[in-house]
Amino acid sequence: FNSSFARAQVEKVKVGLLMINADAGVFVAQEKGYFGDQGLAVEITYFSSSGGPQMAALTTGELDVGSGSISPGIYNSVAAGINMRVVASKSRVGPRGSAKYVVRRGLVEPGKPFLLKDLKGKVIALNSAGGSSRLYMDGLLRKAGLRESDVIVRVLPFNDMVGALSQGAVDVAFLVQPFITIADEKGIGVGIADLWELFPGHMTNNLFYSDAFIRNRPTLAEKFMTAFLKGQRYFYDAIVKKKDSLDSVVDIVAKYSRSGDRKALRLGLSVTELTPNGEMDLKEIQDDQDWYFQKGLVKTKIDVNQMVDLRFLQSAVQSLGTYR
């Protein structure tokens, strides 16, 4: 009798995460017991990307909840009939310098600003050729009055970019923290554009629900969302409103994420912008799809309303109240 009673009290929810700073709200909700308060036992699985294996696991119902950016792979998966829904945003481009285009110092003449039109013919390092970083580069080039054919793109992992800049192997790099600070402290690069100036508020990471989770366990899907938002709000209170110490969040993220580098975590988390209301921008999802379609990265356009389900977010925000 007792074991069945305990089972009735706790429901298991399987969650796929990339184990990055954007997942901090989920880590906080887990660590602070917000999921437990809702009667949920959350089991976290690491995935290296939002596409491929994670999409497959959401389709089979192996995963209830997934996460990542809405990359071309997500649009293509939904077009191919993969049953998942985007249910909330987790993080967005914030005003505190989460990503920057940095030019190597040798290209900047003393006392003269680097002009964006001088990007023509330069080698630009991106962390991926097919996702949002390519979309973001398009924003930079448009501002410079240039096109993609005017520059040379090299794909490198973030942690190789500062070295490539210092060796002159690339001219410009799209950097995130802690690499922005490293390039700056070592005098290797100069920031020429902040992502906030180009794509303010652009969603960088989202929460996905499997079709089976939505259909078969809607009450749990709602409870999960409520606990998740509480985690997001705790983070926002601590990091943006500075109501709690940054270190309290660094401790939690260090425990769950795969990073033991606390200095890097501090730098990264201090500029991370989690969404306290999980707010979603449908027009942005539509516009991004149009852009990816033009570039041939999305094969078939879908009605974005078919890939989004706002019910759980709306009811969680209603029960918690809107965060201001």
NORZI-V899487 format. One record per helix or strand of 2 or more residues. SS is the DSSP state (H for helix, E for strand). FROM is the first residue (numbers start at 1). TO is the last residue. Records with the same first field share a line. If there is no record, write none. Layout:
# NORZI-V899487
SS=FROM-TO ; FROM-TO
This chain:
# NORZI-V899487
H=2-9 ; 21-31 ; 34-37 ; 52-60 ; 72-79 ; 105-107 ; 116-119 ; 132-144 ; 148-150 ; 158-166 ; 179-185 ; 195-198 ; 211-216 ; 218-239 ; 246-256 ; 262-270 ; 282-294 ; 304-306 ; 311-320
E=11-17 ; 40-46 ; 65-68 ; 84-92 ; 99-104 ; 123-126 ; 152-155 ; 172-176 ; 189-194 ; 203-210 ; 273-274
